[in-house]
Amino acid sequence: MLNALEAFKRGLDVFLRWFCIVLFVVLVMLVTWQVFVRQVLPLPNQEWTEVLARIVFIWQGLIGAAYVIGEKDDVAIDFLVNKLPGGGVKVMQILAHAIVAFFAVWVMCIGGGRLAASTMDDVVQLLPISQGVIYLALPIAGGIIALYSAIHIIHTIVNPAPTVVDPNEMDLTDLQEESI
C-alpha cells in the first residue's frame, strides 16, 4: 500500500510541477506581451492581458503552494519541536499536518467551494470567463493540500521516529546547505 501511495504522490508531484511551470511560462508571456504592446506597438484594447495575467497568477500561486506543501518545502519553524524526544516529534508533526489539512478542507475546500459556486454566474470584465472559475483554484488547491497532509500523516505514523541530534555533534555544513 505504501508503494502505491508513494507512486501516486510522485505522479501528482510531477503533474503539479509541470502545471506550475506551464502557468509560469504563460504568465511571463502575458506580461511580456503587455510591456511590448504598451511600449513598442501601442495597440488598443489589450487590457485583457492584464486580467488574464492576474487569473494565471492566482492559479499558479495556489497550485504552487499546494505543490510546495507536498514537497515539504513550506516554511516550518521546528527548532523547538526537533528538541523533543522522537515520539514527541512524531506527535507534533502529525498535529501540524492535521491542522494544515483542517484549514485546507474547512477554509479552502468548503469556503472556496461556496465562493466559487456563488460567483459562477458573474463574468470577468474583459474576458468571457466566469468569476467562479477563478475561485475554483481555492477548493482544488485545498483538496491537494489536504491530500498531501494525509500522505504526510501516514508517512509520519509508518516511519520510525527521528533520532534526537546532539547539538555538539551537528555537522555545520548541513546548516549552511539549507540556509536561505
C-alpha positions as CSV (number, residue, x, y, z in Angstrom):
1,M,0.0,0.0,0.0
2,L,2.8,2.4,0.8
3,N,4.4,1.8,-2.5
4,A,1.2,2.7,-4.3
5,L,0.8,5.8,-2.1
6,E,4.4,6.8,-2.9
7,A,3.9,6.2,-6.6
8,F,0.6,8.3,-6.5
9,K,2.4,11.1,-4.7
10,R,5.3,11.1,-7.2
11,G,2.8,11.2,-10.1
12,L,0.9,14.1,-8.5
13,D,4.2,15.9,-7.8
14,V,5.3,15.6,-11.5
15,F,1.9,16.8,-12.7
16,L,1.7,19.8,-10.4
17,R,5.3,20.7,-11.1
18,W,4.7,20.8,-14.9
19,F,1.3,22.5,-14.4
20,C,3.0,25.3,-12.4
21,I,5.8,25.6,-15.0
22,V,3.3,26.0,-17.8
23,L,1.3,28.6,-15.8
24,F,4.5,30.5,-15.1
25,V,5.5,30.5,-18.8
26,V,2.1,31.7,-19.7
27,L,2.3,34.4,-17.1
28,V,5.7,35.6,-18.4
29,M,4.4,35.6,-21.9
30,L,1.4,37.7,-20.9
31,V,3.4,40.2,-19.0
32,T,6.0,40.4,-21.8
33,W,3.2,41.0,-24.3
34,Q,1.7,43.7,-22.1
35,V,5.1,45.6,-22.0
36,F,5.7,45.1,-25.7
37,V,2.3,46.3,-26.7
38,R,2.4,49.4,-24.4
39,Q,6.0,50.4,-25.2
40,V,6.6,49.4,-28.8
41,L,3.2,48.8,-30.5
42,P,0.6,51.0,-29.0
43,L,-2.3,48.6,-29.8
44,P,-5.7,49.4,-28.4
45,N,-7.9,47.1,-26.4
46,Q,-5.1,44.9,-24.9
47,E,-6.3,45.3,-21.3
48,W,-7.5,41.7,-21.3
49,T,-3.8,40.5,-20.9
50,E,-3.6,42.2,-17.5
51,V,-6.8,40.5,-16.3
52,L,-5.7,37.1,-17.7
53,A,-2.2,37.5,-16.1
54,R,-3.9,38.1,-12.7
55,I,-6.0,34.9,-13.2
56,V,-3.0,32.9,-14.1
57,F,-1.0,34.3,-11.2
58,I,-3.8,33.3,-8.7
59,W,-3.9,29.8,-10.1
60,Q,-0.1,29.5,-10.2
61,G,0.2,30.8,-6.6
62,L,-2.4,28.5,-5.1
63,I,-1.4,25.3,-7.0
64,G,2.2,26.1,-6.4
65,A,1.6,26.4,-2.7
66,A,-0.1,23.0,-2.7
67,Y,2.9,21.6,-4.6
68,V,5.4,23.1,-2.1
69,I,3.4,21.6,0.8
70,G,3.6,18.2,-0.9
71,E,7.3,18.6,-1.2
72,K,7.6,19.7,2.5
73,D,9.4,22.8,1.3
74,D,6.9,25.1,3.1
75,V,8.1,27.3,5.9
76,A,8.2,25.4,9.1
77,I,9.5,26.7,12.4
78,D,10.5,23.4,14.0
79,F,13.6,24.1,16.0
80,L,11.7,23.6,19.3
81,V,9.9,20.5,18.0
82,N,13.2,18.9,17.0
83,K,14.4,19.1,20.6
84,L,11.6,16.8,21.7
85,P,12.2,13.1,22.1
86,G,11.4,11.0,18.9
87,G,7.8,10.3,19.9
88,G,7.1,13.9,20.7
89,V,8.5,14.9,17.3
90,K,6.1,12.5,15.6
91,V,3.1,13.7,17.6
92,M,3.9,17.3,16.8
93,Q,4.4,16.5,13.1
94,I,1.1,14.7,12.9
95,L,-0.6,17.6,14.7
96,A,0.9,20.1,12.3
97,H,-0.2,18.1,9.3
98,A,-3.7,17.7,10.8
99,I,-4.0,21.4,11.4
100,V,-2.9,22.1,7.8
101,A,-5.4,19.6,6.5
102,F,-8.2,21.0,8.6
103,F,-7.5,24.5,7.3
104,A,-7.3,23.2,3.7
105,V,-10.6,21.4,4.0
106,W,-12.6,24.0,6.1
107,V,-11.4,27.2,4.6
108,M,-10.1,26.4,1.1
109,C,-12.4,23.5,0.1
110,I,-15.6,24.4,1.8
111,G,-15.3,28.2,1.9
112,G,-13.6,28.4,-1.5
113,G,-16.2,26.0,-3.0
114,R,-19.0,28.1,-1.7
115,L,-17.3,31.2,-3.1
116,A,-16.8,29.6,-6.5
117,A,-20.4,28.4,-6.6
118,S,-21.8,31.7,-5.6
119,T,-19.9,33.5,-8.4
120,M,-20.3,31.1,-11.3
121,D,-22.9,33.5,-12.9
122,D,-20.5,36.5,-12.7
123,V,-18.4,37.2,-15.8
124,V,-14.9,38.6,-15.6
125,Q,-14.7,42.0,-17.1
126,L,-12.9,41.9,-20.5
127,L,-12.9,38.1,-20.7
128,P,-15.5,35.5,-21.3
129,I,-14.6,33.6,-18.1
130,S,-16.8,33.1,-15.1
131,Q,-15.5,34.6,-11.8
132,G,-16.3,31.2,-10.2
133,V,-13.7,29.5,-12.5
134,I,-11.0,31.8,-10.9
135,Y,-12.2,30.9,-7.4
136,L,-12.1,27.2,-8.3
137,A,-8.4,27.4,-7.6
138,L,-9.2,27.6,-3.9
139,P,-11.0,24.2,-3.4
140,I,-8.7,22.5,-5.9
141,A,-5.6,23.6,-4.1
142,G,-7.2,22.9,-0.8
143,G,-8.1,19.4,-1.8
144,I,-4.5,18.8,-3.0
145,I,-3.1,20.2,0.3
146,A,-5.4,18.0,2.3
147,L,-4.4,15.0,0.3
148,Y,-0.7,15.8,0.8
149,S,-1.3,16.3,4.5
150,A,-2.9,12.9,4.8
151,I,0.0,11.4,2.9
152,H,2.4,13.1,5.3
153,I,0.5,11.9,8.3
154,I,0.6,8.3,7.0
155,H,4.4,8.6,6.4
156,T,4.9,10.1,9.8
157,I,3.0,7.2,11.5
158,V,4.7,4.5,9.5
159,N,8.3,5.7,9.5
160,P,10.4,5.4,12.6
161,A,10.7,8.4,15.0
162,P,13.6,10.7,14.1
163,T,16.6,10.5,16.3
164,V,17.5,13.4,18.6
165,V,20.6,15.1,17.3
166,D,23.1,16.3,19.9
167,P,24.0,19.9,19.1
168,N,27.7,19.2,19.8
169,E,27.7,16.5,17.1
170,M,25.9,18.6,14.4
171,D,27.6,19.0,11.1
172,L,27.6,22.7,10.3
173,T,27.8,22.1,6.5
174,D,24.3,20.7,6.7
175,L,23.1,24.0,8.1
176,Q,25.0,26.0,5.5
177,E,23.4,24.0,2.7
178,E,19.9,24.6,4.0
179,S,20.3,28.3,4.6
180,I,18.4,30.9,2.6
